Structures are given as C-alpha cells and as structure tokens.
Amino acid sequence: MRQRAYEIWEADGRPEGQHESHWHRALKELGLVSPSEQPDGSTVFPSVKPGL
C-alpha cells in the first residue's frame, strides 16, 4: 500500500502536498475503498444533483 502510493507520487513528478491524493488513489487501485468514495471519507452519488 505505502509502496504503491510512493510509486504514484513519483510518477506524478513528486509534487508537494499531494500525499492524501496519492494515498487514496493507491487505496482505490488495491480495491480497499469504493471508487466513489472521496479522500475525505464522503461519498459521491453520481445520479444525485446538488440542490435536489
């Protein structure tokens, strides 16, 4: 898990301040979180429009 997040970080050019994004992407790739789950733990419901 940590290794995959590191590989993603390196592939993205080692940007500063993106560790949560890389960690979450690694979780998704490994099937440890739902693809619709956001890094902050919230969930996106694509069929629901904001304000409805």
C-alpha positions in Angstrom: 0.0 0.0 0.0 2.6 2.5 1.1 4.9 1.4 -1.8 2.1 2.0 -4.4 1.3 5.4 -3.0 5.0 6.2 -3.3 5.1 5.0 -6.9 2.1 7.2 -7.8 3.8 10.2 -6.1 7.0 9.5 -8.2 5.0 9.1 -11.4 3.3 12.4 -10.8 6.6 14.2 -10.5 6.9 14.2 -6.7 4.6 17.1 -6.1 4.5 18.6 -2.6 1.2 18.5 -0.6 -0.5 15.7 -2.6 0.1 12.8 -0.2 -3.6 12.3 0.6 -4.5 12.2 -3.1 -1.8 9.6 -3.8 -2.7 7.5 -0.8 -6.4 7.5 -1.8 -5.5 6.6 -5.3 -3.4 3.6 -4.1 -6.4 2.5 -1.9 -8.7 2.6 -4.9 -6.2 0.7 -7.1 -5.9 -2.0 -4.5 -9.7 -2.2 -4.1 -9.7 -1.1 -0.5 -12.2 1.8 -0.9 -15.2 2.3 -3.2 -14.3 4.2 -6.4 -17.0 6.7 -5.5 -15.6 7.4 -2.0 -13.7 10.7 -1.7 -10.4 11.2 0.1 -12.2 13.0 3.0 -14.4 9.9 3.5 -17.5 11.3 1.9 -19.3 9.5 -0.9 -20.3 10.8 -4.3 -23.7 9.8 -5.7 -23.4 10.5 -9.4 -27.1 10.3 -10.0 -28.0 12.9 -7.4 -27.6 16.6 -8.5 -26.6 19.2 -5.9 -29.5 21.2 -4.6 -32.1 18.4 -5.1 
